[in-house]
Structures are given as C-alpha cells and as structure tokens.
Amino acid sequence: MKFLLLLMTFLVIYCDDSDQISPQEAEKEVIDNLTIEIKNLAGTSICSEEYSCYSVGIGAKPCGGFWEYIVYSNSIDIVTFLAKIETLNELEKEYNEKYSIQSDCFIAMPPSSITCVDGKCTAVFQ
C-alpha cells in the first residue's frame, strides 16, 4: 500500500512538473511577446504630410547594441510605444546577464533614411 501511495505521489509530481516551463523560458516568452507587441504597434502607424517617420533600436544584444531597428510614425501613441521599447530593452539586458546569453557581436545599423511608401514608413538601408 505504501509503495502504491509513493508511486501515485511521484506520478502527480512528475505530471505537474512536465507541464511547467522553466523560469528562463518564461522570461524569454515575456521578451518575445513584448517584441511582437512593439512590432505590431509600429506596423499600425501610418505616414503622410501630417505624420512623420522615425526609427528606433529594439532589443538588447549580449555584446551591446540593438538587435534591429524598426520604423514607426507619430500617428501612434509614441510615449507608450517608446516606454514599451525601453522596458523590452531593459528586460532583455537583464535576461542576457542573468543567463549568460551569448550572440554574435554584429552591430545593427539604423536605416540610412526612411521614406513613406503607400502610407507606411519604410526603412532604407545602404
């Protein structure tokens, strides 16, 4: 009887643990979801004579610098947008340090210019 009880306890604990994700995976998921949210928000921005285009670096590479630059316009709530980017960059920097993350040390360059094409800000890299 004790063996059966011990076996059932082990199975319950084992099943519960198998459905869990690690703290590192959970933190990475938060970073990934915030990145998607930022890119989606930037994608809703429009450009015109009334709205100007800008670029901003997002993410924090372990070697320093940004993972990439995205373009957006002031047609969106840029205060909230830039606050989300600041949060993302800080979270990823802390994540990289906490888990000793490594990457290439390639430096992402900002766009050389930004144009408005069919109402959308478009980065130009040369």
N, C-alpha and C positions, 0 to 999 in steps of 0.2 A: 504494500500500500504506500509506504514511504517513497519507494522508487517511482511509482506512478505519479505521485504528487510532485516529486522533484522533476520528473520528465515533463509534466504539464507546465510547471513554473518556467522551466528552461524554454519550452516552445513559445509561451506567451512573451517572454522577454526577447527571444530571438525574433519573433514575428514583429514585435513593436520596433526593434532596432532596425530591421531591414527596410521599414517604410520611412525611416528618418534620413535626412540628408545631413552631411557634416556641417559644422559652423562655417568652414571655409566655403563650401558650396553655397550655403545660404547667403553669405556676404557677397559672393560673386554674382548670384542671382539678383540681388538688390542693385548692384552696379550695372548689370546688363539691362535690367528693366528700366532703370533711370536713363541709361543711354538711349534706349528705344524711345522713351517718352520725349526726350530732348529732340531727337531727330524727327519724330513725328510732329512736334510743335513747330520746329523750324520749317518742316515741309508744308505747313498750313500758311506760312507767311506769303504775302504777295508783294510785288513791286510795281510801282507806277510813278507818275510825276509826284504823287503825294507821299509815297513810301520809299525810303532809301534802303539799299542793301549793305550788309556788313558781313564780316566773317569772325569766327571765334574758334579758338582751340578747345578741344574737348578730350577728356581722359587724361590720365597721368601715367606716362611710361616709367618703368622702373629706373631707366637710365636718366630720366628727366625729360621734360618737354611733353608735348601733347601727342596723342595717337593720331589725331587728324584735325582738320579744320572743316567746319560746316558753315554754310551761308544762311542768312535769315534777313528779314526786313523788320522795320519798326512798325509793321502792321499788326504784330502780335504784342502781348504784354511782355516787353523786354526786361522789365525789372524782375518778374517771376522767372522768366526764361534764363536770365543770367545768374539768378540765385540758384536755380537747379544745376546749372553748369558748375558753379562754384562748389556746391555740395558734392556733385559727382567727382570732380577733380580731387577734392579732399578725401572722400571715401576711398577712391582708388589708390591714392598715395598711401593712406594708412594701410590698406589691404596689401599693397606691394611690400611695405616694410614688415608688416606682421607675419606674412607668409614667405618672405624672401623670394618674391617673384622676380623672374629674370625675363629679359626680352632683348631683341636687337637694339642697338643704340642709334638706329636711323632717325634722323631729325625730320619730322613732318614740317613742311614749309607751308606758310599761308598762301592763299591764292595771289597771283601777281595782279589780278584785277577781278572785279565782279561785274557781270552785266545782267541786264533784265531781259529775259527771253520769254515771250508769251506770258508775262505777268509773274514769272518765277525768277528769283535770284539764282544766277548760275556762276559758279567759280571758274576762273580761267587760270590754268597753271602753265607756265612756260619754262 
